[in-house]
């Protein structure tokens, strides 16, 4: 039975779910392979909804086969959508806005991470408590193509620091490597994301994020495609987002089983040297961190719906911080054109059935 404490996600889509019977069965056609760009060099727990939807056959029923393709960061993801290497990617919004200023036009058509996963973190006992304290610090990112670079430069500028001279951004690698560098004081902070910080804590270094309610309210990684793709292949994108939504709804309710499924579908994500139980416990802790960014905020909201006012606030913040070299209108890089179609076909009963198994 779905727990009421976390079941608000059902309300927004419940009425629309019954319209599924009226939809044409996509599975009657040969499955269409959809290449989806994932914006880290390795698969992370955010891929779990794709794994769950694959495991339960939901993508197959929707006439889709998903192929996840790794890239070094969100900027790389956006560029590869623009060149047609992948049809869809799940980057953060910053490079979508930045590259739109250079003529690389992509649009968010489904907001997946409704709250920001990024932020600056330091060891729990660090004297750094404010962005101003970062002056003279080296800040570790996973790659120079990561959104962590954008965030680090933005918060430095917002604190009156010179991002080019007052801080130094360096690649610190994966969490275990970052922990070593932090312990040696070779870097003083990291600009990565929530599950990375969970992994650092699991590696023995308690972490503390510098509090920033404004950044925490900004949307993070979302599904992006070319405007022409959204217009001409909207049905395909809506089916992709629908299967993803069902996988996300399952993971929100049962992160442990979702992690088991993720590790089964993508066995390469299981850390070497860990026994299966330890790997599952560790994975569940990380996925539980992620799912808090997926939940709906109210009963009237729809899955994947983008709040253009919130996006505009973020774009204006990026402009003020000097990350954007000119204004960007939210409606130019974000659209809700497919959201009603995504939600109208949600088979939430299938999710309930899977949860009860």
Legacy VTK file of the C-alpha trace (Angstrom):
# vtk DataFile Version 3.0
C-alpha trace
ASCII
DATASET POLYDATA
POINTS 357 float
0.000 0.000 0.000
1.314 3.451 -0.901
2.145 5.481 2.169
0.021 8.591 2.508
2.914 10.583 3.928
4.706 10.410 0.613
1.687 9.759 -1.603
0.913 13.344 -2.615
2.437 12.554 -5.996
-0.563 10.358 -6.754
-3.115 13.120 -6.387
-1.782 15.376 -9.136
-1.837 12.620 -11.714
-4.629 10.358 -10.471
-7.518 11.841 -12.424
-5.486 11.915 -15.600
-4.317 8.335 -15.171
-7.694 6.941 -16.142
-7.351 8.492 -19.576
-4.726 5.900 -20.397
-7.312 3.503 -21.789
-8.180 6.035 -24.460
-4.601 6.313 -25.677
-3.328 4.321 -28.640
-1.173 1.367 -27.509
2.373 2.400 -28.429
3.578 -1.146 -27.809
1.758 -2.284 -30.960
4.573 -0.657 -32.893
8.215 -1.716 -32.958
10.075 -0.145 -30.002
11.865 3.099 -30.805
15.358 3.426 -29.348
15.768 6.759 -27.590
19.321 7.810 -26.750
19.331 9.807 -23.523
22.391 11.801 -22.475
23.364 11.452 -18.819
25.591 14.291 -17.740
28.235 12.557 -15.636
31.080 10.298 -16.683
29.510 7.391 -14.764
25.907 6.436 -14.137
24.529 7.975 -10.957
21.442 7.227 -8.901
19.368 9.712 -10.857
19.194 7.055 -13.597
17.138 4.805 -11.277
13.743 5.845 -12.756
14.920 4.736 -16.207
16.040 1.410 -14.719
12.745 0.872 -12.877
10.678 1.650 -15.981
12.856 -0.729 -17.987
12.627 -3.485 -15.361
8.828 -3.442 -15.135
8.422 -3.230 -18.908
6.805 0.212 -18.812
9.048 1.624 -21.516
8.379 -1.437 -23.664
4.626 -0.944 -23.243
5.139 2.656 -24.339
6.984 1.511 -27.443
10.376 2.732 -26.257
13.794 1.299 -25.603
16.075 3.644 -23.677
19.823 3.820 -24.207
21.625 5.957 -21.621
24.797 7.641 -22.910
27.336 9.189 -20.522
28.947 12.600 -21.040
31.409 14.520 -18.898
29.008 17.217 -17.769
25.885 19.212 -18.513
27.538 21.426 -21.122
28.626 18.341 -23.058
25.093 16.967 -22.810
23.538 20.097 -24.284
26.029 20.213 -27.142
25.341 16.573 -27.994
21.602 17.233 -28.087
22.286 20.115 -30.458
24.389 17.939 -32.773
21.899 15.067 -32.719
24.184 12.586 -30.955
21.378 12.051 -28.452
17.704 12.934 -28.799
17.280 13.937 -25.160
19.601 14.766 -22.276
19.131 15.487 -18.576
21.441 18.445 -17.900
21.162 21.272 -15.419
19.594 24.440 -16.766
22.678 26.680 -16.670
24.386 25.422 -19.845
21.017 25.430 -21.611
20.856 29.168 -20.912
24.542 29.858 -21.498
24.676 28.033 -24.825
21.413 29.613 -25.962
23.353 32.896 -26.057
25.695 31.335 -28.637
22.910 30.052 -30.873
22.727 26.512 -29.441
18.992 26.409 -28.900
17.606 23.643 -26.675
14.587 23.615 -24.384
13.635 22.029 -21.089
10.411 20.097 -21.702
10.234 18.224 -18.375
11.601 19.401 -15.028
12.907 16.245 -13.355
14.810 17.606 -10.338
12.421 20.167 -8.936
14.889 21.439 -6.355
18.589 22.112 -6.757
21.026 19.276 -6.134
24.109 21.485 -6.386
25.797 23.663 -3.816
29.108 24.373 -2.114
30.124 21.988 0.669
33.017 21.924 3.108
34.159 19.516 5.821
31.902 19.809 8.868
34.698 21.319 10.979
35.819 23.827 8.316
36.042 27.506 9.319
34.315 28.382 6.032
30.700 29.307 6.796
29.891 31.935 4.131
30.690 32.387 0.472
32.927 35.324 1.407
35.122 32.876 3.327
35.970 31.087 0.076
38.452 33.781 -0.886
41.805 32.133 -1.559
40.266 28.649 -1.599
40.637 25.842 -4.086
37.263 24.342 -4.932
37.003 20.786 -6.262
34.633 19.814 -9.076
34.075 16.466 -10.773
35.047 17.881 -14.175
35.460 21.264 -15.797
32.312 20.498 -17.831
30.280 20.006 -14.654
27.630 22.440 -13.465
29.686 22.671 -10.279
31.955 25.099 -12.127
29.024 27.398 -12.888
27.765 27.261 -9.302
31.204 27.961 -7.825
31.748 30.972 -10.056
28.205 32.234 -9.461
28.314 32.118 -5.670
31.766 33.712 -5.637
30.494 36.597 -7.751
27.360 36.921 -5.622
29.611 37.335 -2.565
31.622 40.105 -4.219
34.594 37.869 -5.044
36.384 37.742 -8.380
35.755 34.220 -9.759
38.925 34.430 -11.853
41.302 35.512 -9.105
39.797 35.043 -5.636
39.033 31.329 -6.010
40.592 28.497 -7.977
38.462 25.722 -9.435
40.213 22.366 -9.860
39.174 18.851 -10.782
39.103 16.738 -7.616
37.641 13.595 -9.157
35.202 11.202 -7.571
34.133 11.417 -3.876
36.918 9.217 -2.461
39.555 11.324 -4.225
37.890 14.551 -3.087
37.920 13.300 0.513
41.678 12.717 0.376
42.291 16.177 -1.099
40.065 17.825 1.518
41.813 15.977 4.341
45.202 17.083 2.994
43.900 20.657 2.657
44.844 20.592 -1.037
41.292 21.759 -1.679
39.161 23.581 0.872
35.675 23.117 -0.588
33.799 21.181 -3.244
31.166 22.293 -5.731
29.404 19.072 -6.627
25.971 17.684 -5.721
24.034 16.077 -2.896
24.793 12.391 -3.488
28.485 13.145 -3.897
28.417 14.642 -0.423
26.589 11.588 0.906
29.365 9.427 -0.567
32.017 11.619 1.054
30.340 11.119 4.414
30.166 7.379 3.826
33.909 7.557 3.085
34.458 8.973 6.566
34.406 12.747 6.116
31.308 14.530 7.477
30.310 17.338 5.123
28.379 20.566 5.579
26.744 22.543 2.793
26.886 26.320 2.921
23.247 27.244 3.399
21.614 29.133 0.551
17.817 29.028 0.443
17.709 30.785 -2.909
19.937 28.265 -4.683
18.097 25.411 -2.969
14.839 26.599 -4.574
16.192 26.586 -8.122
15.354 23.661 -10.425
18.195 21.353 -11.379
18.599 18.624 -13.998
15.729 18.316 -16.437
14.899 16.727 -19.778
16.072 18.801 -22.725
15.583 18.467 -26.479
15.739 20.613 -29.587
12.621 22.780 -30.119
12.096 21.069 -33.490
12.144 17.672 -31.764
9.604 18.838 -29.190
7.340 20.055 -31.990
7.721 17.118 -34.392
8.311 14.208 -32.007
6.316 15.386 -29.028
4.466 12.087 -28.693
7.749 10.167 -28.409
9.154 12.592 -25.828
5.913 12.474 -23.836
6.046 8.672 -23.732
9.673 8.799 -22.595
8.810 11.262 -19.831
5.782 9.171 -18.854
7.844 6.033 -18.316
10.464 8.033 -16.424
7.736 9.518 -14.202
6.395 6.089 -13.317
9.923 4.976 -12.415
10.440 8.089 -10.300
7.116 7.608 -8.485
8.126 4.042 -7.622
11.559 5.153 -6.369
10.067 7.873 -4.166
7.893 5.304 -2.420
10.432 2.466 -2.197
14.014 3.670 -2.704
15.510 0.389 -1.526
13.756 -1.738 -4.129
14.420 0.920 -6.742
18.115 0.701 -5.915
18.023 -3.081 -6.166
16.490 -2.749 -9.616
18.996 -0.061 -10.639
21.901 -2.303 -9.650
20.337 -5.227 -11.534
19.702 -3.316 -14.758
23.073 -1.538 -14.567
25.372 -3.890 -12.607
28.387 -1.719 -13.431
27.184 0.822 -10.831
27.882 -1.577 -7.934
31.092 -0.342 -6.263
33.916 -2.854 -6.397
35.053 -4.267 -3.072
31.637 -4.052 -1.416
29.509 -7.065 -0.565
25.989 -6.950 -2.088
24.277 -5.949 1.148
26.709 -3.113 1.820
26.393 -1.916 -1.768
22.610 -1.924 -1.462
22.629 -0.071 1.877
24.961 2.542 0.450
22.903 2.902 -2.712
19.656 3.251 -0.795
21.121 6.091 1.297
22.121 7.965 -1.846
18.854 7.378 -3.674
16.849 8.514 -0.644
18.826 11.768 -0.855
17.950 12.176 -4.532
14.229 11.406 -4.355
13.558 14.408 -2.107
14.304 16.568 -5.166
11.691 14.801 -7.309
8.518 15.059 -5.248
5.660 17.379 -6.184
5.187 20.471 -4.042
1.400 20.578 -4.152
-1.693 18.626 -5.134
-2.389 20.796 -8.189
1.051 20.351 -9.735
1.765 18.052 -12.615
4.756 15.776 -13.062
7.480 17.513 -15.020
5.746 20.882 -14.910
8.129 23.832 -15.009
7.537 26.989 -12.968
8.657 29.662 -15.424
8.757 32.305 -12.690
11.272 30.242 -10.696
13.317 29.611 -13.818
13.332 33.330 -14.590
14.517 34.131 -11.064
17.404 31.725 -11.578
18.276 33.128 -15.009
18.288 36.655 -13.596
20.549 35.471 -10.761
22.958 33.958 -13.280
22.961 37.225 -15.226
23.653 39.260 -12.097
26.478 36.868 -11.171
28.069 37.378 -14.591
27.549 33.775 -15.717
25.259 34.921 -18.534
26.546 37.627 -20.838
23.038 38.875 -21.501
19.416 38.334 -20.465
17.647 35.058 -21.233
13.875 34.723 -21.091
12.597 31.593 -19.381
9.998 30.981 -22.082
12.794 30.774 -24.675
14.491 27.807 -22.987
11.621 26.169 -21.066
8.282 24.858 -22.307
5.327 23.067 -20.735
3.937 22.098 -24.148
4.122 18.347 -23.455
3.202 18.261 -19.773
-0.532 17.655 -20.128
0.159 14.814 -22.553
2.723 13.291 -20.188
0.345 13.348 -17.244
-2.783 12.332 -19.160
-1.293 8.953 -19.969
0.293 8.086 -16.624
-0.559 4.560 -15.541
-0.252 5.122 -11.812
-2.201 1.941 -11.150
0.718 0.011 -12.643
3.005 1.782 -10.162
0.739 0.808 -7.264
0.707 -2.777 -8.454
4.493 -2.876 -8.709
4.855 -1.402 -5.223
2.532 -4.067 -3.818
4.507 -6.951 -5.317
LINES 1 358
357 0 1 2 3 4 5 6 7 8 9 10 11 12 13 14 15 16 17 18 19 20 21 22 23 24 25 26 27 28 29 30 31 32 33 34 35 36 37 38 39 40 41 42 43 44 45 46 47 48 49 50 51 52 53 54 55 56 57 58 59 60 61 62 63 64 65 66 67 68 69 70 71 72 73 74 75 76 77 78 79 80 81 82 83 84 85 86 87 88 89 90 91 92 93 94 95 96 97 98 99 100 101 102 103 104 105 106 107 108 109 110 111 112 113 114 115 116 117 118 119 120 121 122 123 124 125 126 127 128 129 130 131 132 133 134 135 136 137 138 139 140 141 142 143 144 145 146 147 148 149 150 151 152 153 154 155 156 157 158 159 160 161 162 163 164 165 166 167 168 169 170 171 172 173 174 175 176 177 178 179 180 181 182 183 184 185 186 187 188 189 190 191 192 193 194 195 196 197 198 199 200 201 202 203 204 205 206 207 208 209 210 211 212 213 214 215 216 217 218 219 220 221 222 223 224 225 226 227 228 229 230 231 232 233 234 235 236 237 238 239 240 241 242 243 244 245 246 247 248 249 250 251 252 253 254 255 256 257 258 259 260 261 262 263 264 265 266 267 268 269 270 271 272 273 274 275 276 277 278 279 280 281 282 283 284 285 286 287 288 289 290 291 292 293 294 295 296 297 298 299 300 301 302 303 304 305 306 307 308 309 310 311 312 313 314 315 316 317 318 319 320 321 322 323 324 325 326 327 328 329 330 331 332 333 334 335 336 337 338 339 340 341 342 343 344 345 346 347 348 349 350 351 352 353 354 355 356
